[in-house]
Amino acid sequence: MARVLMKKSAEYATADDKLHNFKRAAPIVRRGQAGALWGMLAKHLVSVADLVERADAGEPPSQEVVDEKIGDCLNYLVLLEAVFAEQRG
């Protein structure tokens, strides 16, 4: 998870603001930072829901896919925690 967060930080954050993308997305989606992040997380939650559906149908995902998809969700939750912490000051 940490490796992915660092890699993505280089793509989606600025040197001085790790939450840059959520701040920029907020006015576009007419939400606050937390709402913008939540919307981005929704895509990853759908991926996990699809994994659950396929697993229930007898097609369990590989460990690699589980690590990627659940890791993505966990990383977004860590970022959401950072948004809340920044908002509290």
PDB file of N, CA, C and O in Angstrom:
ATOM      1  N   MET A   1       0.829  -1.188   0.000  1.00  0.00           N
ATOM      2  CA  MET A   1       0.000   0.000   0.000  1.00  0.00           C
ATOM      3  C   MET A   1       0.872   1.251   0.000  1.00  0.00           C
ATOM      4  O   MET A   1       0.615   2.195  -0.747  1.00  0.00           O
ATOM      5  N   ALA A   2       1.893   1.252   0.833  1.00  0.00           N
ATOM      6  CA  ALA A   2       2.765   2.429   0.917  1.00  0.00           C
ATOM      7  C   ALA A   2       3.458   2.681  -0.418  1.00  0.00           C
ATOM      8  O   ALA A   2       3.604   3.828  -0.840  1.00  0.00           O
ATOM      9  N   ARG A   3       3.882   1.615  -1.076  1.00  0.00           N
ATOM     10  CA  ARG A   3       4.548   1.758  -2.373  1.00  0.00           C
ATOM     11  C   ARG A   3       3.603   2.396  -3.395  1.00  0.00           C
ATOM     12  O   ARG A   3       4.000   3.283  -4.150  1.00  0.00           O
ATOM     13  N   VAL A   4       2.376   1.945  -3.408  1.00  0.00           N
ATOM     14  CA  VAL A   4       1.381   2.499  -4.340  1.00  0.00           C
ATOM     15  C   VAL A   4       1.107   3.958  -4.002  1.00  0.00           C
ATOM     16  O   VAL A   4       1.040   4.798  -4.899  1.00  0.00           O
ATOM     17  N   LEU A   5       0.947   4.267  -2.715  1.00  0.00           N
ATOM     18  CA  LEU A   5       0.694   5.652  -2.316  1.00  0.00           C
ATOM     19  C   LEU A   5       1.834   6.572  -2.762  1.00  0.00           C
ATOM     20  O   LEU A   5       1.589   7.683  -3.233  1.00  0.00           O
ATOM     21  N   MET A   6       3.064   6.116  -2.615  1.00  0.00           N
ATOM     22  CA  MET A   6       4.202   6.949  -3.018  1.00  0.00           C
ATOM     23  C   MET A   6       4.248   7.114  -4.534  1.00  0.00           C
ATOM     24  O   MET A   6       4.522   8.205  -5.035  1.00  0.00           O
ATOM     25  N   LYS A   7       3.983   6.041  -5.258  1.00  0.00           N
ATOM     26  CA  LYS A   7       3.991   6.122  -6.720  1.00  0.00           C
ATOM     27  C   LYS A   7       2.890   7.062  -7.212  1.00  0.00           C
ATOM     28  O   LYS A   7       3.132   7.924  -8.057  1.00  0.00           O
ATOM     29  N   LYS A   8       1.700   6.890  -6.685  1.00  0.00           N
ATOM     30  CA  LYS A   8       0.576   7.721  -7.111  1.00  0.00           C
ATOM     31  C   LYS A   8       0.756   9.171  -6.680  1.00  0.00           C
ATOM     32  O   LYS A   8       0.302  10.087  -7.365  1.00  0.00           O
ATOM     33  N   SER A   9       1.413   9.378  -5.552  1.00  0.00           N
ATOM     34  CA  SER A   9       1.670  10.735  -5.094  1.00  0.00           C
ATOM     35  C   SER A   9       2.446  11.522  -6.137  1.00  0.00           C
ATOM     36  O   SER A   9       2.195  12.708  -6.349  1.00  0.00           O
ATOM     37  N   ALA A  10       3.384  10.857  -6.782  1.00  0.00           N
ATOM     38  CA  ALA A  10       4.171  11.521  -7.821  1.00  0.00           C
ATOM     39  C   ALA A  10       3.297  11.919  -9.009  1.00  0.00           C
ATOM     40  O   ALA A  10       3.590  12.896  -9.698  1.00  0.00           O
ATOM     41  N   GLU A  11       2.225  11.165  -9.248  1.00  0.00           N
ATOM     42  CA  GLU A  11       1.333  11.446 -10.372  1.00  0.00           C
ATOM     43  C   GLU A  11       0.241  12.458 -10.032  1.00  0.00           C
ATOM     44  O   GLU A  11      -0.112  13.293 -10.865  1.00  0.00           O
ATOM     45  N   TYR A  12      -0.294  12.387  -8.811  1.00  0.00           N
ATOM     46  CA  TYR A  12      -1.514  13.113  -8.494  1.00  0.00           C
ATOM     47  C   TYR A  12      -1.371  14.205  -7.445  1.00  0.00           C
ATOM     48  O   TYR A  12      -2.329  14.938  -7.197  1.00  0.00           O
ATOM     49  N   ALA A  13      -0.220  14.334  -6.831  1.00  0.00           N
ATOM     50  CA  ALA A  13      -0.024  15.338  -5.789  1.00  0.00           C
ATOM     51  C   ALA A  13       1.041  16.329  -6.235  1.00  0.00           C
ATOM     52  O   ALA A  13       1.752  16.105  -7.215  1.00  0.00           O
ATOM     53  N   THR A  14       1.133  17.407  -5.511  1.00  0.00           N
ATOM     54  CA  THR A  14       2.230  18.338  -5.739  1.00  0.00           C
ATOM     55  C   THR A  14       3.241  18.135  -4.620  1.00  0.00           C
ATOM     56  O   THR A  14       2.958  17.463  -3.629  1.00  0.00           O
ATOM     57  N   ALA A  15       4.408  18.715  -4.786  1.00  0.00           N
ATOM     58  CA  ALA A  15       5.463  18.536  -3.792  1.00  0.00           C
ATOM     59  C   ALA A  15       5.025  19.004  -2.411  1.00  0.00           C
ATOM     60  O   ALA A  15       5.438  18.432  -1.402  1.00  0.00           O
ATOM     61  N   ASP A  16       4.197  20.033  -2.360  1.00  0.00           N
ATOM     62  CA  ASP A  16       3.803  20.581  -1.069  1.00  0.00           C
ATOM     63  C   ASP A  16       2.367  20.242  -0.663  1.00  0.00           C
ATOM     64  O   ASP A  16       1.905  20.689   0.387  1.00  0.00           O
ATOM     65  N   ASP A  17       1.649  19.453  -1.485  1.00  0.00           N
ATOM     66  CA  ASP A  17       0.258  19.141  -1.145  1.00  0.00           C
ATOM     67  C   ASP A  17      -0.116  17.750  -1.641  1.00  0.00           C
ATOM     68  O   ASP A  17      -0.386  17.552  -2.826  1.00  0.00           O
ATOM     69  N   LYS A  18      -0.126  16.797  -0.725  1.00  0.00           N
ATOM     70  CA  LYS A  18      -0.457  15.404  -1.071  1.00  0.00           C
ATOM     71  C   LYS A  18      -1.940  15.219  -1.400  1.00  0.00           C
ATOM     72  O   LYS A  18      -2.324  14.203  -1.980  1.00  0.00           O
ATOM     73  N   LEU A  19      -2.769  16.190  -1.035  1.00  0.00           N
ATOM     74  CA  LEU A  19      -4.216  16.087  -1.283  1.00  0.00           C
ATOM     75  C   LEU A  19      -4.659  16.971  -2.449  1.00  0.00           C
ATOM     76  O   LEU A  19      -5.847  17.256  -2.604  1.00  0.00           O
ATOM     77  N   HIS A  20      -3.714  17.395  -3.250  1.00  0.00           N
ATOM     78  CA  HIS A  20      -3.957  18.318  -4.364  1.00  0.00           C
ATOM     79  C   HIS A  20      -5.128  17.883  -5.253  1.00  0.00           C
ATOM     80  O   HIS A  20      -6.016  18.686  -5.539  1.00  0.00           O
ATOM     81  N   ASN A  21      -5.134  16.632  -5.686  1.00  0.00           N
ATOM     82  CA  ASN A  21      -6.173  16.192  -6.626  1.00  0.00           C
ATOM     83  C   ASN A  21      -7.571  16.327  -6.055  1.00  0.00           C
ATOM     84  O   ASN A  21      -8.508  16.673  -6.775  1.00  0.00           O
ATOM     85  N   PHE A  22      -7.720  16.059  -4.777  1.00  0.00           N
ATOM     86  CA  PHE A  22      -9.055  16.131  -4.174  1.00  0.00           C
ATOM     87  C   PHE A  22      -9.513  17.573  -4.035  1.00  0.00           C
ATOM     88  O   PHE A  22     -10.699  17.873  -4.169  1.00  0.00           O
ATOM     89  N   LYS A  23      -8.569  18.462  -3.766  1.00  0.00           N
ATOM     90  CA  LYS A  23      -8.903  19.882  -3.689  1.00  0.00           C
ATOM     91  C   LYS A  23      -9.294  20.423  -5.055  1.00  0.00           C
ATOM     92  O   LYS A  23     -10.218  21.229  -5.162  1.00  0.00           O
ATOM     93  N   ARG A  24      -8.605  19.991  -6.093  1.00  0.00           N
ATOM     94  CA  ARG A  24      -8.932  20.445  -7.450  1.00  0.00           C
ATOM     95  C   ARG A  24     -10.232  19.812  -7.957  1.00  0.00           C
ATOM     96  O   ARG A  24     -10.989  20.447  -8.692  1.00  0.00           O
ATOM     97  N   ALA A  25     -10.485  18.577  -7.567  1.00  0.00           N
ATOM     98  CA  ALA A  25     -11.693  17.893  -8.027  1.00  0.00           C
ATOM     99  C   ALA A  25     -12.949  18.412  -7.338  1.00  0.00           C
ATOM    100  O   ALA A  25     -14.032  18.381  -7.922  1.00  0.00           O
ATOM    101  N   ALA A  26     -12.816  18.888  -6.108  1.00  0.00           N
ATOM    102  CA  ALA A  26     -13.978  19.297  -5.320  1.00  0.00           C
ATOM    103  C   ALA A  26     -14.896  20.278  -6.052  1.00  0.00           C
ATOM    104  O   ALA A  26     -16.098  20.023  -6.131  1.00  0.00           O
ATOM    105  N   PRO A  27     -14.381  21.393  -6.594  1.00  0.00           N
ATOM    106  CA  PRO A  27     -15.305  22.297  -7.283  1.00  0.00           C
ATOM    107  C   PRO A  27     -15.850  21.724  -8.589  1.00  0.00           C
ATOM    108  O   PRO A  27     -16.939  22.097  -9.024  1.00  0.00           O
ATOM    109  N   ILE A  28     -15.113  20.838  -9.203  1.00  0.00           N
ATOM    110  CA  ILE A  28     -15.584  20.228 -10.454  1.00  0.00           C
ATOM    111  C   ILE A  28     -16.815  19.374 -10.196  1.00  0.00           C
ATOM    112  O   ILE A  28     -17.773  19.406 -10.970  1.00  0.00           O
ATOM    113  N   VAL A  29     -16.790  18.609  -9.108  1.00  0.00           N
ATOM    114  CA  VAL A  29     -17.924  17.738  -8.791  1.00  0.00           C
ATOM    115  C   VAL A  29     -18.903  18.387  -7.814  1.00  0.00           C
ATOM    116  O   VAL A  29     -19.861  17.763  -7.358  1.00  0.00           O
ATOM    117  N   ARG A  30     -18.631  19.671  -7.503  1.00  0.00           N
ATOM    118  CA  ARG A  30     -19.497  20.451  -6.614  1.00  0.00           C
ATOM    119  C   ARG A  30     -19.682  19.799  -5.252  1.00  0.00           C
ATOM    120  O   ARG A  30     -20.787  19.707  -4.719  1.00  0.00           O
ATOM    121  N   ARG A  31     -18.563  19.356  -4.718  1.00  0.00           N
ATOM    122  CA  ARG A  31     -18.520  18.740  -3.392  1.00  0.00           C
ATOM    123  C   ARG A  31     -17.322  19.298  -2.654  1.00  0.00           C
ATOM    124  O   ARG A  31     -16.523  20.037  -3.230  1.00  0.00           O
ATOM    125  N   GLY A  32     -17.192  18.954  -1.394  1.00  0.00           N
ATOM    126  CA  GLY A  32     -15.978  19.277  -0.663  1.00  0.00           C
ATOM    127  C   GLY A  32     -14.898  18.260  -1.004  1.00  0.00           C
ATOM    128  O   GLY A  32     -15.108  17.350  -1.806  1.00  0.00           O
ATOM    129  N   GLN A  33     -13.748  18.432  -0.384  1.00  0.00           N
ATOM    130  CA  GLN A  33     -12.642  17.500  -0.645  1.00  0.00           C
ATOM    131  C   GLN A  33     -13.012  16.072  -0.294  1.00  0.00           C
ATOM    132  O   GLN A  33     -12.720  15.148  -1.053  1.00  0.00           O
ATOM    133  N   ALA A  34     -13.653  15.884   0.852  1.00  0.00           N
ATOM    134  CA  ALA A  34     -14.036  14.535   1.264  1.00  0.00           C
ATOM    135  C   ALA A  34     -15.027  13.932   0.274  1.00  0.00           C
ATOM    136  O   ALA A  34     -14.932  12.750  -0.059  1.00  0.00           O
ATOM    137  N   GLY A  35     -15.970  14.734  -0.195  1.00  0.00           N
ATOM    138  CA  GLY A  35     -16.940  14.244  -1.178  1.00  0.00           C
ATOM    139  C   GLY A  35     -16.304  13.890  -2.505  1.00  0.00           C
ATOM    140  O   GLY A  35     -16.681  12.906  -3.141  1.00  0.00           O
ATOM    141  N   ALA A  36     -15.334  14.695  -2.924  1.00  0.00           N
ATOM    142  CA  ALA A  36     -14.618  14.397  -4.171  1.00  0.00           C
ATOM    143  C   ALA A  36     -13.857  13.085  -4.036  1.00  0.00           C
ATOM    144  O   ALA A  36     -13.883  12.248  -4.938  1.00  0.00           O
ATOM    145  N   LEU A  37     -13.186  12.912  -2.914  1.00  0.00           N
ATOM    146  CA  LEU A  37     -12.449  11.670  -2.677  1.00  0.00           C
ATOM    147  C   LEU A  37     -13.411  10.485  -2.639  1.00  0.00           C
ATOM    148  O   LEU A  37     -13.134   9.434  -3.216  1.00  0.00           O
ATOM    149  N   TRP A  38     -14.530  10.658  -1.964  1.00  0.00           N
ATOM    150  CA  TRP A  38     -15.515   9.579  -1.855  1.00  0.00           C
ATOM    151  C   TRP A  38     -15.992   9.144  -3.244  1.00  0.00           C
ATOM    152  O   TRP A  38     -16.163   7.952  -3.500  1.00  0.00           O
ATOM    153  N   GLY A  39     -16.202  10.096  -4.120  1.00  0.00           N
ATOM    154  CA  GLY A  39     -16.609   9.754  -5.479  1.00  0.00           C
ATOM    155  C   GLY A  39     -15.550   8.950  -6.215  1.00  0.00           C
ATOM    156  O   GLY A  39     -15.869   8.023  -6.960  1.00  0.00           O
ATOM    157  N   MET A  40     -14.285   9.307  -6.002  1.00  0.00           N
ATOM    158  CA  MET A  40     -13.201   8.560  -6.637  1.00  0.00           C
ATOM    159  C   MET A  40     -13.077   7.164  -6.028  1.00  0.00           C
ATOM    160  O   MET A  40     -12.775   6.199  -6.731  1.00  0.00           O
ATOM    161  N   LEU A  41     -13.311   7.061  -4.729  1.00  0.00           N
ATOM    162  CA  LEU A  41     -13.287   5.766  -4.061  1.00  0.00           C
ATOM    163  C   LEU A  41     -14.397   4.850  -4.580  1.00  0.00           C
ATOM    164  O   LEU A  41     -14.229   3.631  -4.617  1.00  0.00           O
ATOM    165  N   ALA A  42     -15.513   5.427  -4.976  1.00  0.00           N
ATOM    166  CA  ALA A  42     -16.654   4.631  -5.430  1.00  0.00           C
ATOM    167  C   ALA A  42     -16.271   3.693  -6.569  1.00  0.00           C
ATOM    168  O   ALA A  42     -16.742   2.557  -6.622  1.00  0.00           O
ATOM    169  N   LYS A  43     -15.425   4.159  -7.474  1.00  0.00           N
ATOM    170  CA  LYS A  43     -14.978   3.316  -8.592  1.00  0.00           C
ATOM    171  C   LYS A  43     -14.267   2.068  -8.070  1.00  0.00           C
ATOM    172  O   LYS A  43     -14.457   0.970  -8.594  1.00  0.00           O
ATOM    173  N   HIS A  44     -13.460   2.245  -7.046  1.00  0.00           N
ATOM    174  CA  HIS A  44     -12.723   1.121  -6.479  1.00  0.00           C
ATOM    175  C   HIS A  44     -13.652   0.193  -5.692  1.00  0.00           C
ATOM    176  O   HIS A  44     -13.464  -1.023  -5.694  1.00  0.00           O
ATOM    177  N   LEU A  45     -14.645   0.765  -5.025  1.00  0.00           N
ATOM    178  CA  LEU A  45     -15.613  -0.060  -4.303  1.00  0.00           C
ATOM    179  C   LEU A  45     -16.419  -0.919  -5.268  1.00  0.00           C
ATOM    180  O   LEU A  45     -16.738  -2.067  -4.959  1.00  0.00           O
ATOM    181  N   VAL A  46     -16.748  -0.377  -6.426  1.00  0.00           N
ATOM    182  CA  VAL A  46     -17.454  -1.160  -7.442  1.00  0.00           C
ATOM    183  C   VAL A  46     -16.594  -2.332  -7.898  1.00  0.00           C
ATOM    184  O   VAL A  46     -17.103  -3.437  -8.087  1.00  0.00           O
ATOM    185  N   SER A  47     -15.296  -2.103  -8.077  1.00  0.00           N
ATOM    186  CA  SER A  47     -14.395  -3.193  -8.465  1.00  0.00           C
ATOM    187  C   SER A  47     -14.397  -4.311  -7.434  1.00  0.00           C
ATOM    188  O   SER A  47     -14.425  -5.490  -7.786  1.00  0.00           O
ATOM    189  N   VAL A  48     -14.367  -3.934  -6.157  1.00  0.00           N
ATOM    190  CA  VAL A  48     -14.393  -4.953  -5.099  1.00  0.00           C
ATOM    191  C   VAL A  48     -15.748  -5.656  -5.079  1.00  0.00           C
ATOM    192  O   VAL A  48     -15.807  -6.873  -4.904  1.00  0.00           O
ATOM    193  N   ALA A  49     -16.831  -4.911  -5.256  1.00  0.00           N
ATOM    194  CA  ALA A  49     -18.160  -5.529  -5.308  1.00  0.00           C
ATOM    195  C   ALA A  49     -18.241  -6.544  -6.441  1.00  0.00           C
ATOM    196  O   ALA A  49     -18.836  -7.610  -6.286  1.00  0.00           O
ATOM    197  N   ASP A  50     -17.642  -6.211  -7.575  1.00  0.00           N
ATOM    198  CA  ASP A  50     -17.618  -7.149  -8.700  1.00  0.00           C
ATOM    199  C   ASP A  50     -16.812  -8.401  -8.355  1.00  0.00           C
ATOM    200  O   ASP A  50     -17.191  -9.504  -8.747  1.00  0.00           O
ATOM    201  N   LEU A  51     -15.708  -8.241  -7.626  1.00  0.00           N
ATOM    202  CA  LEU A  51     -14.924  -9.402  -7.189  1.00  0.00           C
ATOM    203  C   LEU A  51     -15.756 -10.300  -6.290  1.00  0.00           C
ATOM    204  O   LEU A  51     -15.733 -11.524  -6.423  1.00  0.00           O
ATOM    205  N   VAL A  52     -16.496  -9.676  -5.366  1.00  0.00           N
ATOM    206  CA  VAL A  52     -17.345 -10.442  -4.457  1.00  0.00           C
ATOM    207  C   VAL A  52     -18.407 -11.208  -5.243  1.00  0.00           C
ATOM    208  O   VAL A  52     -18.659 -12.383  -4.974  1.00  0.00           O
ATOM    209  N   GLU A  53     -19.018 -10.548  -6.201  1.00  0.00           N
ATOM    210  CA  GLU A  53     -20.056 -11.194  -7.009  1.00  0.00           C
ATOM    211  C   GLU A  53     -19.491 -12.392  -7.765  1.00  0.00           C
ATOM    212  O   GLU A  53     -20.103 -13.460  -7.797  1.00  0.00           O
ATOM    213  N   ARG A  54     -18.318 -12.207  -8.374  1.00  0.00           N
ATOM    214  CA  ARG A  54     -17.706 -13.320  -9.120  1.00  0.00           C
ATOM    215  C   ARG A  54     -17.281 -14.444  -8.163  1.00  0.00           C
ATOM    216  O   ARG A  54     -17.411 -15.623  -8.493  1.00  0.00           O
ATOM    217  N   ALA A  55     -16.774 -14.078  -6.983  1.00  0.00           N
ATOM    218  CA  ALA A  55     -16.382 -15.103  -6.002  1.00  0.00           C
ATOM    219  C   ALA A  55     -17.597 -15.906  -5.557  1.00  0.00           C
ATOM    220  O   ALA A  55     -17.521 -17.127  -5.417  1.00  0.00           O
ATOM    221  N   ASP A  56     -18.708 -15.228  -5.336  1.00  0.00           N
ATOM    222  CA  ASP A  56     -19.941 -15.922  -4.955  1.00  0.00           C
ATOM    223  C   ASP A  56     -20.428 -16.849  -6.054  1.00  0.00           C
ATOM    224  O   ASP A  56     -21.138 -17.818  -5.786  1.00  0.00           O
ATOM    225  N   ALA A  57     -20.049 -16.554  -7.293  1.00  0.00           N
ATOM    226  CA  ALA A  57     -20.429 -17.400  -8.432  1.00  0.00           C
ATOM    227  C   ALA A  57     -19.396 -18.492  -8.685  1.00  0.00           C
ATOM    228  O   ALA A  57     -19.480 -19.211  -9.681  1.00  0.00           O
ATOM    229  N   GLY A  58     -18.418 -18.618  -7.782  1.00  0.00           N
ATOM    230  CA  GLY A  58     -17.438 -19.686  -7.916  1.00  0.00           C
ATOM    231  C   GLY A  58     -16.159 -19.316  -8.631  1.00  0.00           C
ATOM    232  O   GLY A  58     -15.368 -20.193  -8.978  1.00  0.00           O
ATOM    233  N   GLU A  59     -15.939 -18.013  -8.861  1.00  0.00           N
ATOM    234  CA  GLU A  59     -14.729 -17.548  -9.543  1.00  0.00           C
ATOM    235  C   GLU A  59     -13.953 -16.605  -8.622  1.00  0.00           C
ATOM    236  O   GLU A  59     -13.991 -15.389  -8.807  1.00  0.00           O
ATOM    237  N   PRO A  60     -13.255 -17.155  -7.637  1.00  0.00           N
ATOM    238  CA  PRO A  60     -12.520 -16.281  -6.722  1.00  0.00           C
ATOM    239  C   PRO A  60     -11.362 -15.580  -7.428  1.00  0.00           C
ATOM    240  O   PRO A  60     -10.752 -16.148  -8.334  1.00  0.00           O
ATOM    241  N   PRO A  61     -11.060 -14.358  -7.020  1.00  0.00           N
ATOM    242  CA  PRO A  61      -9.976 -13.614  -7.660  1.00  0.00           C
ATOM    243  C   PRO A  61      -8.610 -14.118  -7.193  1.00  0.00           C
ATOM    244  O   PRO A  61      -8.484 -14.732  -6.134  1.00  0.00           O
ATOM    245  N   SER A  62      -7.615 -13.849  -7.995  1.00  0.00           N
ATOM    246  CA  SER A  62      -6.248 -14.187  -7.612  1.00  0.00           C
ATOM    247  C   SER A  62      -5.813 -13.308  -6.444  1.00  0.00           C
ATOM    248  O   SER A  62      -6.400 -12.253  -6.201  1.00  0.00           O
ATOM    249  N   GLN A  63      -4.795 -13.742  -5.732  1.00  0.00           N
ATOM    250  CA  GLN A  63      -4.279 -12.940  -4.625  1.00  0.00           C
ATOM    251  C   GLN A  63      -3.762 -11.595  -5.122  1.00  0.00           C
ATOM    252  O   GLN A  63      -3.901 -10.581  -4.439  1.00  0.00           O
ATOM    253  N   GLU A  64      -3.167 -11.589  -6.309  1.00  0.00           N
ATOM    254  CA  GLU A  64      -2.649 -10.346  -6.888  1.00  0.00           C
ATOM    255  C   GLU A  64      -3.778  -9.332  -7.099  1.00  0.00           C
ATOM    256  O   GLU A  64      -3.625  -8.151  -6.785  1.00  0.00           O
ATOM    257  N   VAL A  65      -4.900  -9.796  -7.628  1.00  0.00           N
ATOM    258  CA  VAL A  65      -6.050  -8.908  -7.859  1.00  0.00           C
ATOM    259  C   VAL A  65      -6.633  -8.438  -6.531  1.00  0.00           C
ATOM    260  O   VAL A  65      -6.983  -7.267  -6.386  1.00  0.00           O
ATOM    261  N   VAL A  66      -6.737  -9.346  -5.564  1.00  0.00           N
ATOM    262  CA  VAL A  66      -7.247  -8.979  -4.236  1.00  0.00           C
ATOM    263  C   VAL A  66      -6.363  -7.899  -3.620  1.00  0.00           C
ATOM    264  O   VAL A  66      -6.865  -6.896  -3.112  1.00  0.00           O
ATOM    265  N   ASP A  67      -5.046  -8.105  -3.667  1.00  0.00           N
ATOM    266  CA  ASP A  67      -4.125  -7.130  -3.099  1.00  0.00           C
ATOM    267  C   ASP A  67      -4.276  -5.763  -3.764  1.00  0.00           C
ATOM    268  O   ASP A  67      -4.272  -4.733  -3.091  1.00  0.00           O
ATOM    269  N   GLU A  68      -4.408  -5.765  -5.075  1.00  0.00           N
ATOM    270  CA  GLU A  68      -4.532  -4.501  -5.807  1.00  0.00           C
ATOM    271  C   GLU A  68      -5.838  -3.785  -5.485  1.00  0.00           C
ATOM    272  O   GLU A  68      -5.833  -2.611  -5.112  1.00  0.00           O
ATOM    273  N   LYS A  69      -6.946  -4.487  -5.629  1.00  0.00           N
ATOM    274  CA  LYS A  69      -8.258  -3.843  -5.489  1.00  0.00           C
ATOM    275  C   LYS A  69      -8.558  -3.432  -4.051  1.00  0.00           C
ATOM    276  O   LYS A  69      -9.045  -2.327  -3.811  1.00  0.00           O
ATOM    277  N   ILE A  70      -8.273  -4.309  -3.100  1.00  0.00           N
ATOM    278  CA  ILE A  70      -8.527  -3.954  -1.711  1.00  0.00           C
ATOM    279  C   ILE A  70      -7.507  -2.922  -1.247  1.00  0.00           C
ATOM    280  O   ILE A  70      -7.836  -2.027  -0.469  1.00  0.00           O
ATOM    281  N   GLY A  71      -6.280  -3.043  -1.718  1.00  0.00           N
ATOM    282  CA  GLY A  71      -5.261  -2.040  -1.401  1.00  0.00           C
ATOM    283  C   GLY A  71      -5.659  -0.660  -1.883  1.00  0.00           C
ATOM    284  O   GLY A  71      -5.450   0.328  -1.179  1.00  0.00           O
ATOM    285  N   ASP A  72      -6.234  -0.581  -3.085  1.00  0.00           N
ATOM    286  CA  ASP A  72      -6.709   0.707  -3.593  1.00  0.00           C
ATOM    287  C   ASP A  72      -7.742   1.315  -2.653  1.00  0.00           C
ATOM    288  O   ASP A  72      -7.672   2.503  -2.338  1.00  0.00           O
ATOM    289  N   CYS A  73      -8.698   0.509  -2.206  1.00  0.00           N
ATOM    290  CA  CYS A  73      -9.730   1.012  -1.289  1.00  0.00           C
ATOM    291  C   CYS A  73      -9.112   1.471   0.021  1.00  0.00           C
ATOM    292  O   CYS A  73      -9.450   2.539   0.533  1.00  0.00           O
ATOM    293  N   LEU A  74      -8.211   0.671   0.561  1.00  0.00           N
ATOM    294  CA  LEU A  74      -7.564   1.051   1.820  1.00  0.00           C
ATOM    295  C   LEU A  74      -6.774   2.342   1.673  1.00  0.00           C
ATOM    296  O   LEU A  74      -6.787   3.184   2.571  1.00  0.00           O
ATOM    297  N   ASN A  75      -6.094   2.502   0.558  1.00  0.00           N
ATOM    298  CA  ASN A  75      -5.335   3.737   0.334  1.00  0.00           C
ATOM    299  C   ASN A  75      -6.255   4.952   0.275  1.00  0.00           C
ATOM    300  O   ASN A  75      -5.929   6.005   0.822  1.00  0.00           O
ATOM    301  N   TYR A  76      -7.397   4.813  -0.382  1.00  0.00           N
ATOM    302  CA  TYR A  76      -8.336   5.935  -0.421  1.00  0.00           C
ATOM    303  C   TYR A  76      -8.869   6.250   0.972  1.00  0.00           C
ATOM    304  O   TYR A  76      -9.094   7.417   1.291  1.00  0.00           O
ATOM    305  N   LEU A  77      -9.071   5.250   1.793  1.00  0.00           N
ATOM    306  CA  LEU A  77      -9.527   5.497   3.159  1.00  0.00           C
ATOM    307  C   LEU A  77      -8.448   6.200   3.976  1.00  0.00           C
ATOM    308  O   LEU A  77      -8.758   7.062   4.798  1.00  0.00           O
ATOM    309  N   VAL A  78      -7.186   5.840   3.757  1.00  0.00           N
ATOM    310  CA  VAL A  78      -6.085   6.546   4.422  1.00  0.00           C
ATOM    311  C   VAL A  78      -6.064   8.003   3.973  1.00  0.00           C
ATOM    312  O   VAL A  78      -5.870   8.907   4.786  1.00  0.00           O
ATOM    313  N   LEU A  79      -6.263   8.224   2.686  1.00  0.00           N
ATOM    314  CA  LEU A  79      -6.297   9.599   2.171  1.00  0.00           C
ATOM    315  C   LEU A  79      -7.497  10.364   2.733  1.00  0.00           C
ATOM    316  O   LEU A  79      -7.390  11.556   3.018  1.00  0.00           O
ATOM    317  N   LEU A  80      -8.625   9.695   2.891  1.00  0.00           N
ATOM    318  CA  LEU A  80      -9.790  10.343   3.487  1.00  0.00           C
ATOM    319  C   LEU A  80      -9.496  10.749   4.925  1.00  0.00           C
ATOM    320  O   LEU A  80      -9.909  11.821   5.369  1.00  0.00           O
ATOM    321  N   GLU A  81      -8.792   9.905   5.642  1.00  0.00           N
ATOM    322  CA  GLU A  81      -8.383  10.249   6.990  1.00  0.00           C
ATOM    323  C   GLU A  81      -7.506  11.505   6.979  1.00  0.00           C
ATOM    324  O   GLU A  81      -7.633  12.365   7.851  1.00  0.00           O
ATOM    325  N   ALA A  82      -6.613  11.603   5.980  1.00  0.00           N
ATOM    326  CA  ALA A  82      -5.746  12.790   5.858  1.00  0.00           C
ATOM    327  C   ALA A  82      -6.563  14.035   5.546  1.00  0.00           C
ATOM    328  O   ALA A  82      -6.271  15.111   6.070  1.00  0.00           O
ATOM    329  N   VAL A  83      -7.577  13.908   4.707  1.00  0.00           N
ATOM    330  CA  VAL A  83      -8.446  15.056   4.404  1.00  0.00           C
ATOM    331  C   VAL A  83      -9.116  15.542   5.682  1.00  0.00           C
ATOM    332  O   VAL A  83      -9.126  16.740   5.965  1.00  0.00           O
ATOM    333  N   PHE A  84      -9.679  14.607   6.458  1.00  0.00           N
ATOM    334  CA  PHE A  84     -10.340  15.001   7.698  1.00  0.00           C
ATOM    335  C   PHE A  84      -9.359  15.652   8.667  1.00  0.00           C
ATOM    336  O   PHE A  84      -9.686  16.649   9.311  1.00  0.00           O
ATOM    337  N   ALA A  85      -8.154  15.088   8.771  1.00  0.00           N
ATOM    338  CA  ALA A  85      -7.149  15.654   9.682  1.00  0.00           C
ATOM    339  C   ALA A  85      -6.773  17.070   9.263  1.00  0.00           C
ATOM    340  O   ALA A  85      -6.635  17.960  10.102  1.00  0.00           O
ATOM    341  N   GLU A  86      -6.610  17.272   7.953  1.00  0.00           N
ATOM    342  CA  GLU A  86      -6.268  18.624   7.468  1.00  0.00           C
ATOM    343  C   GLU A  86      -7.399  19.600   7.745  1.00  0.00           C
ATOM    344  O   GLU A  86      -7.148  20.749   8.108  1.00  0.00           O
ATOM    345  N   GLN A  87      -8.634  19.160   7.580  1.00  0.00           N
ATOM    346  CA  GLN A  87      -9.783  20.031   7.829  1.00  0.00           C
ATOM    347  C   GLN A  87      -9.879  20.418   9.304  1.00  0.00           C
ATOM    348  O   GLN A  87     -10.313  21.523   9.631  1.00  0.00           O
ATOM    349  N   ARG A  88      -9.482  19.527  10.176  1.00  0.00           N
ATOM    350  CA  ARG A  88      -9.508  19.842  11.616  1.00  0.00           C
ATOM    351  C   ARG A  88      -8.389  20.798  12.001  1.00  0.00           C
ATOM    352  O   ARG A  88      -8.432  21.439  13.050  1.00  0.00           O
ATOM    353  N   GLY A  89      -7.382  20.881  11.127  1.00  0.00           N
ATOM    354  CA  GLY A  89      -6.271  21.797  11.401  1.00  0.00           C
ATOM    355  C   GLY A  89      -5.224  21.131  12.152  1.00  0.00           C
ATOM    356  O   GLY A  89      -4.207  21.746  12.474  1.00  0.00           O
TER     357      GLY A  89
END
